[in-house]
Amino acid sequence: MSFFSNFSSDHCPGTITGNPLNGLCEKVCIQAEKIFDAGIIQTRLENYPITLDGLTPANPTYPLTFISARSLASEGTVTNLVVDQQTDGQCARVQCTITVPIEVVYLDATGAEGKATSEIVLQEDVLMYVPPASVMPFTVTAIASCVSPEGTFNASTGSFNISACLTLILKVAMQVELLLPSYGYCAIPPAQEYSQEVCSGFFELPLYPQGRSCCKKNN
């Protein structure tokens, strides 16, 4: 069993059926990240130069042949943040630098596979809603996902020039205490262990073949 295979209790997460007020028992204060605004940015980079660090194994035989590259983490690092509130009071101009760590896979001249780390750095300038001034500060964060299927080796610098597809989700967020209606604590059902029954299907076979017999009864 699990949350999604056991809906017998109102205290299990899942789809609400019937009156949503049925079973409400208290108002609870939880600490959570509130998202005030978010926007998606999708960019294709062409011939973007990256410098390789932390080559594994060390001292590969050059030249290198690019295989692929992808983001190492789901979050980029936001720096050089500048927020300018617009005159309409609804949006702000958000300027920042977003650094996305990536892992690069390659083959060296001997055919041995190697890996290295690098990063993609983007400058963003967007309009977003930011909350009014308060004691608690808001933050600007970036969810990042990057994949690169193409790259060429630059022998003069020992680096790659890559083509990459990059998706960013820029968020304005704050840690807050929220008051929410609650159905109480979750009822945690026991987990159902996965098992592959080796004899499944075999024990269900008939002892002898079934169907028409090759012998005909004489009338």
Secondary structure, 3 states (H helix, E strand, C coil): CCHHHCCCCCCCCCCCCCCCCCCCCEEEEEEEEEEEEEEEEEEEEEEEEECCEEEECCCCCCCCEEEEEEECCCEEEEEEEEEEECCCCCCEEEEEEEEEEEEEEEECCCCCEEEEEEEEEEEEEEEECCCCCCCCCCEEEEEEEEEEEEEEEECCCCEEEEEEEEEEEEEEEEEEEEEEEECCCCCCCCCCCCCCCCCCCCCCCCCCCCCCCCCCCCC
